[in-house]
């Protein structure tokens, strides 16, 4: 089974590809209708940077430290063995 994400516009009950790619002749699909008045959301790196700073400050206050994937995997193995 394969999936594709296509940006389309709905006009008079018909789907029209926004990228110019041809749509499949037949397919099963899920349709999510977005409010057309809202438009695409603007990226605001200030909000993201601020949120990350808050997260890092909270982690630091709780004594959390970044760990590598290997360290987390090893910790999970140890915990599973103790069950």
Residue, then its C-alpha position, 0 to 999 in steps of 0.5 A: x500500500x502506498x500513500x501520496x500527499x497532494x495539495x488540491x483545490x476544491x472547486x464546484x465539487x471537483x478536485x483540482x491539483x494545485x501543483x499541476x501534477x495529474x491526479x489519479x483517475x481512480x483512487x481511495x482517498x481521505x479528504x481534509x478540508x482546510x478553511x480557505x480564509x485562513x490560508x497557509x500558516x506563517x512560520x515564526x521562528x521567534x515563537x519556536x526559539x522561545x518555546x525551545x528555550x522554555x523546554x530546555x530551561x525546564x529540563x535543566x531545572x529538573x536535572x534532565x540532560x540530552x542523551x544519545x539514541x544509543x544511551x536511551x536504547x541501552x536504558x530501555x533494554x536494562x529496564x525491560x530485563x528487570x521486568 
